[in-house]
Amino acid sequence: MGENQKENDIFFVCALIEYIARKTKNTKKQIIEKIGKEEIIKIYNLAEVYHCENIDKVSDELIEKYNIKNGKYDILSKTINTNPPTHWDIGKVYQRLIIMISKSDSDYIDKLIEVLTSWIIPEFDNYNSSMYFENPSYILACYEEGKIL
């Protein structure tokens, strides 16, 4: 059984936030704070439309709309991995965790904000480690414990 539309939409929003963060060299937390929950809800509600657009175009529009300035958090420059995960790869990791901790799809945005501003994000951002491609149930157990097990 495939993903439903809401699961696909949360995946897109996660990947888009990752893309904007990388492009502007900001943390996911900084991007979320700049955009705000109400606007993230709007992006989520339009995700199916945005997904049909070029991600560079969408990200540029959002960077301008929310006045996101370039920062200094350059996760790609710190990696020795010659094939770091794409924003789509990381978006999928975030999506799985969000779905696993959500009681229903009505929780997705709150859980997205919770996860992408949590302690576990720097662990995923370290592409020299294996955290981002660990088993989803291991990631969930770590997240719930608040530490790497």
MODELLER restraints for C-alpha pairs under 7 A, 6 or more apart:
rsr = mdl.restraints
at = mdl.atoms
rsr.add(forms.Gaussian(group=physical.xy_distance, feature=features.Distance(at['CA:6:A'], at['CA:105:A']), mean=6.90, stdev=0.5))
rsr.add(forms.Gaussian(group=physical.xy_distance, feature=features.Distance(at['CA:9:A'], at['CA:44:A']), mean=6.12, stdev=0.5))
rsr.add(forms.Gaussian(group=physical.xy_distance, feature=features.Distance(at['CA:9:A'], at['CA:47:A']), mean=5.32, stdev=0.5))
rsr.add(forms.Gaussian(group=physical.xy_distance, feature=features.Distance(at['CA:9:A'], at['CA:48:A']), mean=6.33, stdev=0.5))
rsr.add(forms.Gaussian(group=physical.xy_distance, feature=features.Distance(at['CA:10:A'], at['CA:44:A']), mean=6.58, stdev=0.5))
rsr.add(forms.Gaussian(group=physical.xy_distance, feature=features.Distance(at['CA:10:A'], at['CA:95:A']), mean=6.29, stdev=0.5))
rsr.add(forms.Gaussian(group=physical.xy_distance, feature=features.Distance(at['CA:11:A'], at['CA:91:A']), mean=5.66, stdev=0.5))
rsr.add(forms.Gaussian(group=physical.xy_distance, feature=features.Distance(at['CA:11:A'], at['CA:92:A']), mean=5.91, stdev=0.5))
rsr.add(forms.Gaussian(group=physical.xy_distance, feature=features.Distance(at['CA:11:A'], at['CA:95:A']), mean=5.03, stdev=0.5))
rsr.add(forms.Gaussian(group=physical.xy_distance, feature=features.Distance(at['CA:12:A'], at['CA:47:A']), mean=6.49, stdev=0.5))
rsr.add(forms.Gaussian(group=physical.xy_distance, feature=features.Distance(at['CA:12:A'], at['CA:51:A']), mean=6.87, stdev=0.5))
rsr.add(forms.Gaussian(group=physical.xy_distance, feature=features.Distance(at['CA:13:A'], at['CA:44:A']), mean=6.12, stdev=0.5))
rsr.add(forms.Gaussian(group=physical.xy_distance, feature=features.Distance(at['CA:13:A'], at['CA:47:A']), mean=6.78, stdev=0.5))
rsr.add(forms.Gaussian(group=physical.xy_distance, feature=features.Distance(at['CA:14:A'], at['CA:91:A']), mean=4.80, stdev=0.5))
rsr.add(forms.Gaussian(group=physical.xy_distance, feature=features.Distance(at['CA:14:A'], at['CA:94:A']), mean=6.51, stdev=0.5))
rsr.add(forms.Gaussian(group=physical.xy_distance, feature=features.Distance(at['CA:14:A'], at['CA:95:A']), mean=6.68, stdev=0.5))
rsr.add(forms.Gaussian(group=physical.xy_distance, feature=features.Distance(at['CA:15:A'], at['CA:87:A']), mean=5.22, stdev=0.5))
rsr.add(forms.Gaussian(group=physical.xy_distance, feature=features.Distance(at['CA:15:A'], at['CA:88:A']), mean=5.26, stdev=0.5))
rsr.add(forms.Gaussian(group=physical.xy_distance, feature=features.Distance(at['CA:15:A'], at['CA:90:A']), mean=6.74, stdev=0.5))
rsr.add(forms.Gaussian(group=physical.xy_distance, feature=features.Distance(at['CA:15:A'], at['CA:91:A']), mean=4.04, stdev=0.5))
rsr.add(forms.Gaussian(group=physical.xy_distance, feature=features.Distance(at['CA:17:A'], at['CA:28:A']), mean=6.57, stdev=0.5))
rsr.add(forms.Gaussian(group=physical.xy_distance, feature=features.Distance(at['CA:17:A'], at['CA:31:A']), mean=6.92, stdev=0.5))
rsr.add(forms.Gaussian(group=physical.xy_distance, feature=features.Distance(at['CA:18:A'], at['CA:28:A']), mean=6.56, stdev=0.5))
rsr.add(forms.Gaussian(group=physical.xy_distance, feature=features.Distance(at['CA:18:A'], at['CA:87:A']), mean=5.65, stdev=0.5))
rsr.add(forms.Gaussian(group=physical.xy_distance, feature=features.Distance(at['CA:18:A'], at['CA:91:A']), mean=6.90, stdev=0.5))
rsr.add(forms.Gaussian(group=physical.xy_distance, feature=features.Distance(at['CA:19:A'], at['CA:87:A']), mean=5.54, stdev=0.5))
rsr.add(forms.Gaussian(group=physical.xy_distance, feature=features.Distance(at['CA:20:A'], at['CA:59:A']), mean=5.98, stdev=0.5))
rsr.add(forms.Gaussian(group=physical.xy_distance, feature=features.Distance(at['CA:21:A'], at['CA:27:A']), mean=5.69, stdev=0.5))
rsr.add(forms.Gaussian(group=physical.xy_distance, feature=features.Distance(at['CA:21:A'], at['CA:28:A']), mean=5.76, stdev=0.5))
rsr.add(forms.Gaussian(group=physical.xy_distance, feature=features.Distance(at['CA:21:A'], at['CA:31:A']), mean=6.38, stdev=0.5))
rsr.add(forms.Gaussian(group=physical.xy_distance, feature=features.Distance(at['CA:22:A'], at['CA:74:A']), mean=6.78, stdev=0.5))
rsr.add(forms.Gaussian(group=physical.xy_distance, feature=features.Distance(at['CA:24:A'], at['CA:69:A']), mean=6.67, stdev=0.5))
rsr.add(forms.Gaussian(group=physical.xy_distance, feature=features.Distance(at['CA:24:A'], at['CA:70:A']), mean=4.53, stdev=0.5))
rsr.add(forms.Gaussian(group=physical.xy_distance, feature=features.Distance(at['CA:24:A'], at['CA:71:A']), mean=6.11, stdev=0.5))
rsr.add(forms.Gaussian(group=physical.xy_distance, feature=features.Distance(at['CA:25:A'], at['CA:70:A']), mean=5.83, stdev=0.5))
rsr.add(forms.Gaussian(group=physical.xy_distance, feature=features.Distance(at['CA:25:A'], at['CA:71:A']), mean=4.85, stdev=0.5))
rsr.add(forms.Gaussian(group=physical.xy_distance, feature=features.Distance(at['CA:25:A'], at['CA:72:A']), mean=5.37, stdev=0.5))
rsr.add(forms.Gaussian(group=physical.xy_distance, feature=features.Distance(at['CA:25:A'], at['CA:73:A']), mean=4.62, stdev=0.5))
rsr.add(forms.Gaussian(group=physical.xy_distance, feature=features.Distance(at['CA:25:A'], at['CA:74:A']), mean=4.95, stdev=0.5))
rsr.add(forms.Gaussian(group=physical.xy_distance, feature=features.Distance(at['CA:26:A'], at['CA:70:A']), mean=6.85, stdev=0.5))
rsr.add(forms.Gaussian(group=physical.xy_distance, feature=features.Distance(at['CA:26:A'], at['CA:71:A']), mean=5.06, stdev=0.5))
rsr.add(forms.Gaussian(group=physical.xy_distance, feature=features.Distance(at['CA:26:A'], at['CA:72:A']), mean=6.46, stdev=0.5))
rsr.add(forms.Gaussian(group=physical.xy_distance, feature=features.Distance(at['CA:26:A'], at['CA:73:A']), mean=5.02, stdev=0.5))
rsr.add(forms.Gaussian(group=physical.xy_distance, feature=features.Distance(at['CA:27:A'], at['CA:73:A']), mean=6.29, stdev=0.5))
rsr.add(forms.Gaussian(group=physical.xy_distance, feature=features.Distance(at['CA:28:A'], at['CA:116:A']), mean=5.92, stdev=0.5))
rsr.add(forms.Gaussian(group=physical.xy_distance, feature=features.Distance(at['CA:28:A'], at['CA:117:A']), mean=6.67, stdev=0.5))
rsr.add(forms.Gaussian(group=physical.xy_distance, feature=features.Distance(at['CA:29:A'], at['CA:116:A']), mean=6.21, stdev=0.5))
rsr.add(forms.Gaussian(group=physical.xy_distance, feature=features.Distance(at['CA:29:A'], at['CA:117:A']), mean=4.74, stdev=0.5))
rsr.add(forms.Gaussian(group=physical.xy_distance, feature=features.Distance(at['CA:34:A'], at['CA:66:A']), mean=6.52, stdev=0.5))
rsr.add(forms.Gaussian(group=physical.xy_distance, feature=features.Distance(at['CA:34:A'], at['CA:68:A']), mean=6.92, stdev=0.5))
rsr.add(forms.Gaussian(group=physical.xy_distance, feature=features.Distance(at['CA:35:A'], at['CA:66:A']), mean=5.96, stdev=0.5))
rsr.add(forms.Gaussian(group=physical.xy_distance, feature=features.Distance(at['CA:41:A'], at['CA:109:A']), mean=6.74, stdev=0.5))
rsr.add(forms.Gaussian(group=physical.xy_distance, feature=features.Distance(at['CA:50:A'], at['CA:58:A']), mean=6.76, stdev=0.5))
rsr.add(forms.Gaussian(group=physical.xy_distance, feature=features.Distance(at['CA:75:A'], at['CA:125:A']), mean=6.34, stdev=0.5))
rsr.add(forms.Gaussian(group=physical.xy_distance, feature=features.Distance(at['CA:79:A'], at['CA:127:A']), mean=5.68, stdev=0.5))
rsr.add(forms.Gaussian(group=physical.xy_distance, feature=features.Distance(at['CA:79:A'], at['CA:128:A']), mean=5.68, stdev=0.5))
rsr.add(forms.Gaussian(group=physical.xy_distance, feature=features.Distance(at['CA:80:A'], at['CA:128:A']), mean=6.25, stdev=0.5))
rsr.add(forms.Gaussian(group=physical.xy_distance, feature=features.Distance(at['CA:81:A'], at['CA:127:A']), mean=6.62, stdev=0.5))
rsr.add(forms.Gaussian(group=physical.xy_distance, feature=features.Distance(at['CA:81:A'], at['CA:128:A']), mean=6.02, stdev=0.5))
rsr.add(forms.Gaussian(group=physical.xy_distance, feature=features.Distance(at['CA:84:A'], at['CA:127:A']), mean=6.25, stdev=0.5))
rsr.add(forms.Gaussian(group=physical.xy_distance, feature=features.Distance(at['CA:93:A'], at['CA:132:A']), mean=6.83, stdev=0.5))
rsr.add(forms.Gaussian(group=physical.xy_distance, feature=features.Distance(at['CA:97:A'], at['CA:140:A']), mean=6.33, stdev=0.5))
rsr.add(forms.Gaussian(group=physical.xy_distance, feature=features.Distance(at['CA:98:A'], at['CA:108:A']), mean=6.50, stdev=0.5))
rsr.add(forms.Gaussian(group=physical.xy_distance, feature=features.Distance(at['CA:98:A'], at['CA:111:A']), mean=5.70, stdev=0.5))
rsr.add(forms.Gaussian(group=physical.xy_distance, feature=features.Distance(at['CA:98:A'], at['CA:112:A']), mean=6.01, stdev=0.5))
rsr.add(forms.Gaussian(group=physical.xy_distance, feature=features.Distance(at['CA:102:A'], at['CA:108:A']), mean=6.34, stdev=0.5))
rsr.add(forms.Gaussian(group=physical.xy_distance, feature=features.Distance(at['CA:102:A'], at['CA:111:A']), mean=6.58, stdev=0.5))
rsr.add(forms.Gaussian(group=physical.xy_distance, feature=features.Distance(at['CA:120:A'], at['CA:143:A']), mean=6.75, stdev=0.5))
rsr.add(forms.Gaussian(group=physical.xy_distance, feature=features.Distance(at['CA:123:A'], at['CA:131:A']), mean=6.38, stdev=0.5))
rsr.add(forms.Gaussian(group=physical.xy_distance, feature=features.Distance(at['CA:124:A'], at['CA:131:A']), mean=5.64, stdev=0.5))
rsr.add(forms.Gaussian(group=physical.xy_distance, feature=features.Distance(at['CA:124:A'], at['CA:132:A']), mean=4.86, stdev=0.5))
rsr.add(forms.Gaussian(group=physical.xy_distance, feature=features.Distance(at['CA:142:A'], at['CA:148:A']), mean=5.14, stdev=0.5))
rsr.add(forms.Gaussian(group=physical.xy_distance, feature=features.Distance(at['CA:142:A'], at['CA:149:A']), mean=5.79, stdev=0.5))
